[in-house]
Amino acid sequence: MKNKIFVVEDDPNIRDIVTAYLKKEGYEVTTVDNAEEAWQMTRDSQPDMWILDIMLPGMDGYELCKKIRQESEVPIIIISAKDDEVDKIIGLELGSDDYLTKPFSPRELVARVKRIFKRVDVSLNSVTKINNELQLGELIIDTVDRRVFWGTKEVEVTAKEFDMLIIFIKNQNRAFAREELLALIWGDDYFGSDRAIDDLIKRLRKKLDKLPIETVWGYGYRMRSEIEESQ
């Protein structure tokens, strides 16, 4: 089955070039020139990946990224003429998986799309347990459907938050440097600062407040094997 990609870009030249390169690689591509219409489209169809421009008429790409993350963990690549580090950090903190600055090579975009899809596939198949679940106390991770539960309550997490949970639960009590977590989660070509890791940890602690993730000062983080049970 072809992976379906939604491309949201108001520049027709960039939109056509991106579409041509993605279709050549066998992807199913749907294009739209504004965020409002793109968001409405999700009522009828859900993509396997979003490619978003930031500077769009009406709702901008950041707002659309935020809305997508509130509903889904589908991968998001931001493409933008904004090349300041703060803009990239904002995009990552809103939950995007990658940020590509214009002008960019269409081949580089395709390579990043392939890398993200490959990473998602590996994450889906890298861990096998009874019933395809990992469990630590009341934390239950369904590695096939990529769902997270605390007891009987499902907890919504993004793709990056899920990947970090998998790393921690497979390596309990091991300390990870921030740089190592960046490489494991984003890949070796990550362009931003390690603030992205701190932000992921902050979000996980907010969603799973009893999760035993410890700060290793001046180094990174670890997750203990003992977990506090609910009262």
C-alpha positions as CSV (number, residue, x, y, z in Angstrom):
1,M,0.0,0.0,0.0
2,K,1.3,3.4,-0.9
3,N,2.1,5.9,1.8
4,K,-0.2,8.9,1.5
5,I,1.3,12.4,2.0
6,F,-0.5,15.7,2.4
7,V,1.5,18.7,1.0
8,V,0.4,22.1,2.3
9,E,2.2,24.8,0.3
10,D,0.9,28.0,-1.3
11,D,3.7,28.4,-3.8
12,P,2.5,26.5,-6.9
13,N,6.1,26.0,-8.3
14,I,7.3,24.4,-5.0
15,R,4.1,22.4,-4.7
16,D,4.4,21.0,-8.2
17,I,8.1,20.1,-7.8
18,V,7.6,18.4,-4.5
19,T,4.6,16.5,-5.8
20,A,6.5,15.3,-8.9
21,Y,9.5,14.0,-6.9
22,L,7.3,12.3,-4.3
23,K,5.1,10.6,-6.9
24,K,8.2,9.5,-8.7
25,E,9.1,7.6,-5.6
26,G,5.7,5.9,-5.5
27,Y,4.0,8.1,-2.8
28,E,0.4,9.1,-3.1
29,V,0.3,12.9,-2.9
30,T,-2.5,15.3,-2.1
31,T,-1.8,19.0,-2.3
32,V,-3.6,22.1,-0.9
33,D,-2.6,25.7,-0.8
34,N,-4.0,26.7,2.6
35,A,-4.2,25.3,6.1
36,E,-7.9,25.6,6.6
37,E,-8.8,23.5,3.6
38,A,-6.1,21.0,4.6
39,W,-7.5,20.6,8.1
40,Q,-11.0,20.1,6.7
41,M,-9.7,17.3,4.5
42,T,-8.8,15.3,7.5
43,R,-12.5,14.6,8.2
44,D,-12.5,12.4,5.1
45,S,-9.0,11.1,4.8
46,Q,-5.9,10.8,7.1
47,P,-2.4,11.0,5.6
48,D,0.6,9.0,6.6
49,M,2.7,12.2,6.6
50,W,2.3,15.9,6.4
51,I,4.6,18.3,4.6
52,L,3.8,21.9,5.8
53,D,4.9,25.3,4.7
54,I,4.9,27.8,7.6
55,M,3.9,31.1,5.9
56,L,0.4,30.3,4.6
57,P,-2.5,32.6,4.0
58,G,-4.9,32.6,7.0
59,M,-4.0,29.9,9.5
60,D,-0.2,29.4,9.4
61,G,1.8,26.2,9.4
62,Y,2.6,26.4,13.1
63,E,-1.0,26.5,14.0
64,L,-1.9,23.6,11.7
65,C,1.0,21.6,13.1
66,K,-0.3,22.2,16.6
67,K,-3.8,21.1,15.6
68,I,-2.5,17.9,14.0
69,R,-0.5,17.0,17.1
70,Q,-3.6,17.4,19.2
71,E,-5.3,14.7,17.2
72,S,-2.5,12.5,15.8
73,E,1.1,11.3,16.0
74,V,1.5,11.2,12.2
75,P,4.9,12.4,11.0
76,I,5.2,16.1,10.1
77,I,8.0,17.8,8.0
78,I,8.0,21.6,8.0
79,I,9.4,23.4,5.0
80,S,10.0,27.1,5.5
81,A,11.9,30.2,4.4
82,K,12.4,31.0,8.1
83,D,15.9,29.8,8.8
84,D,16.5,31.2,12.3
85,E,17.2,28.5,15.0
86,V,14.3,29.8,17.1
87,D,11.9,29.1,14.2
88,K,13.2,25.5,13.9
89,I,12.9,25.0,17.7
90,I,9.3,26.3,17.7
91,G,8.5,23.8,14.9
92,L,10.1,20.9,16.9
93,E,8.5,21.9,20.1
94,L,5.1,21.9,18.4
95,G,5.7,18.3,17.5
96,S,7.2,18.3,13.9
97,D,9.6,15.5,13.0
98,D,11.9,17.6,10.8
99,Y,12.4,21.1,9.5
100,L,13.8,21.9,6.1
101,T,14.8,25.4,5.1
102,K,14.0,26.9,1.7
103,P,15.4,26.8,-0.8
104,F,16.0,23.1,-0.5
105,S,16.8,20.2,-2.8
106,P,13.8,18.1,-3.7
107,R,16.1,15.1,-3.5
108,E,16.9,16.0,0.1
109,L,13.3,16.3,1.0
110,V,12.6,12.8,-0.5
111,A,15.5,11.4,1.4
112,R,14.1,12.8,4.7
113,V,10.7,11.5,3.9
114,K,12.1,8.0,3.3
115,R,14.2,8.2,6.5
116,I,11.2,9.1,8.6
117,F,9.0,6.3,7.1
118,K,11.9,3.9,7.7
119,R,12.3,5.0,11.3
120,V,8.5,4.5,11.9
121,D,8.6,1.0,10.4
122,V,11.6,0.0,12.5
123,S,10.0,1.3,15.6
124,L,6.9,-0.7,14.8
125,N,8.8,-3.9,14.4
126,S,11.8,-3.5,16.7
127,V,10.2,-4.9,19.9
128,T,8.2,-8.0,20.3
129,K,6.7,-9.2,23.5
130,I,3.6,-11.3,24.4
131,N,0.7,-9.7,22.6
132,N,3.1,-7.1,21.2
133,E,3.0,-5.1,24.5
134,L,5.7,-3.7,26.8
135,Q,4.7,-3.1,30.4
136,L,6.3,-1.4,33.4
137,G,4.0,-1.1,36.3
138,E,0.8,0.5,35.1
139,L,2.5,1.7,31.9
140,I,1.6,-0.4,28.9
141,I,2.9,0.2,25.4
142,D,1.3,-1.4,22.4
143,T,4.2,-1.5,19.9
144,V,2.1,-2.5,16.9
145,D,-0.6,0.1,17.1
146,R,1.7,2.6,18.8
147,R,-0.6,3.2,21.7
148,V,0.2,4.1,25.3
149,F,-1.9,3.3,28.3
150,W,-1.6,4.0,32.0
151,G,-3.7,1.2,33.5
152,T,-6.9,1.2,31.5
153,K,-6.6,4.9,30.4
154,E,-5.1,5.6,27.0
155,V,-2.6,8.4,26.9
156,E,-2.2,10.4,23.7
157,V,1.5,10.8,22.7
158,T,3.3,12.1,19.6
159,A,5.6,9.9,17.4
160,K,8.7,11.3,19.1
161,E,7.3,10.9,22.6
162,F,6.5,7.3,21.7
163,D,10.0,6.6,20.4
164,M,11.5,8.0,23.5
165,L,9.3,5.8,25.7
166,I,10.4,2.7,23.7
167,I,14.1,3.7,24.2
168,F,13.7,4.1,27.9
169,I,11.6,1.0,28.6
170,K,14.0,-1.1,26.6
171,N,17.0,0.4,28.5
172,Q,15.8,0.8,32.1
173,N,18.3,2.3,34.6
174,R,20.6,3.3,31.8
175,A,21.6,7.0,31.5
176,F,21.4,8.6,28.1
177,A,23.2,11.8,27.1
178,R,21.0,14.4,25.4
179,E,23.1,14.1,22.2
180,E,22.6,10.3,22.1
181,L,18.9,10.7,22.5
182,L,18.9,13.3,19.7
183,A,20.7,10.8,17.4
184,L,18.4,7.9,18.3
185,I,15.2,9.8,17.9
186,W,15.9,12.4,15.1
187,G,18.8,10.8,13.4
188,D,22.4,11.9,12.9
189,D,21.5,14.8,10.7
190,Y,19.6,16.7,13.4
191,F,20.1,20.4,13.1
192,G,18.8,22.0,16.3
193,S,19.8,22.2,20.0
194,D,19.2,19.6,22.7
195,R,16.3,21.7,24.0
196,A,14.2,19.4,21.9
197,I,15.0,16.5,24.2
198,D,14.3,18.6,27.3
199,D,10.9,19.5,25.8
200,L,10.1,15.9,25.1
201,I,10.9,14.9,28.6
202,K,8.8,17.8,30.0
203,R,5.8,16.7,27.9
204,L,6.1,13.1,28.9
205,R,6.3,14.0,32.6
206,K,3.2,16.1,32.2
207,K,1.3,13.3,30.5
208,L,2.7,10.5,32.6
209,D,3.4,12.2,35.9
210,K,4.4,8.9,37.7
211,L,6.8,7.9,35.1
212,P,10.2,7.4,36.8
213,I,12.3,9.5,34.4
214,E,15.3,11.1,36.3
215,T,17.5,14.0,35.3
216,V,21.2,13.1,35.2
217,W,22.5,16.6,35.9
218,G,25.0,17.8,33.3
219,Y,24.5,14.8,31.2
220,G,20.9,13.6,30.3
221,Y,18.2,11.3,31.5
222,R,17.4,7.8,32.7
223,M,14.3,5.9,33.5
224,R,14.3,3.7,36.6
225,S,12.9,0.2,36.6
226,E,10.8,0.9,39.6
227,I,7.5,2.8,39.0
228,E,5.2,4.4,41.5
229,E,1.8,2.7,41.5
230,S,-1.4,4.6,41.5
231,Q,-3.1,4.9,44.9
